[in-house]
Amino acid sequence: MEIDLPESVLEELQKVWKQEWKKLTLADDFIFSRIMQNTEVCKEVLELLLKIKISHIEFPVAQKVIQTLKASKGVRMDVYVQEPNGQRVFDIEIQSVITKEEALRARYYQGMLDLDNLLKGSDYVELPQTYIIFLCMNDPFDLNLPIYEPHSYIDPNNQHPYDDKTRKIFYNVSRYQDVEEPRIKDFLQYLKNKTPTNDFTRRLDQMVEELKTIEMGFTDYIAARQKEFDWFRQGKEQGFEAGLQQGIEQGLERGAYQKALETARAMYLDKIPIETISKYTNLPLDVVQDLF
């Protein structure tokens, strides 16, 4: 579905998005996925967060889409990475909007990774070791812990791990100050407040700022934002409840509902009438009014 907006309104939206573009940090999924396409940086982040050694990874895939059946729910992964031999597969997700469904989301992503990596007729032993990392800007489980890593065991005394070659880890960026490992703490702190404190985060900060000076980067960002508006408008047409229900139910996995709210606020600051904001962001009028 194409966006059908008057040229004047589209121009106003693009002005808003340009303002947003200047303020983006590594915590934005668009910026994050682009920076992680640098193989060496992505490898360093994986080794840091998983505390493992990786000899080499294939070119990271940003915003990888996996959908096995037309009627099934597809997924779009922020950063998908494989080792050349296919023995290990990695997925990194940056979560700016917490829906309290992160455990179920990780379960579904795991299943899709398995389906994507096991060819028809293959043995289960050929399933790769998979790692799913969620970088959550707020606490996904409300326990005030900086790191959540679920473990499974086959005995009641937790002596024998249930090894299905999967690992999931959730970082609560908002509690970075409680992380014991200094380099991980520095990385999470940079995600939280854009303050580089070591050589690695300073290098990341430089890469982010350089990306924001590239015209193609901004063009891609505008295209991504317009696509999110397409999804939002499509969700409304398919009959979901207005507002937040659309944002959750209609698969705006990258926080398009939240970004629609941000766009509405920016349009309001530019003195665009509330009725116009509601019409072209597809946010209900009462939701827009409650923002101000």
PyMOL commands that set and color helices and strands:
alter all, ss='L'
color gray80, all
select helices_A, chain A and resi 7-23+29-35+39-50+102-117+124-126+173-178+182-193+199-211+215-237+244-249+256-269+274-281+285-290
alter helices_A, ss='H'
color red, helices_A
select strands_A, chain A and resi 61-66+75-82+88-95+129-136+147-148+166-172
alter strands_A, ss='S'
color yellow, strands_A
deselect
rebuild
show_as cartoon
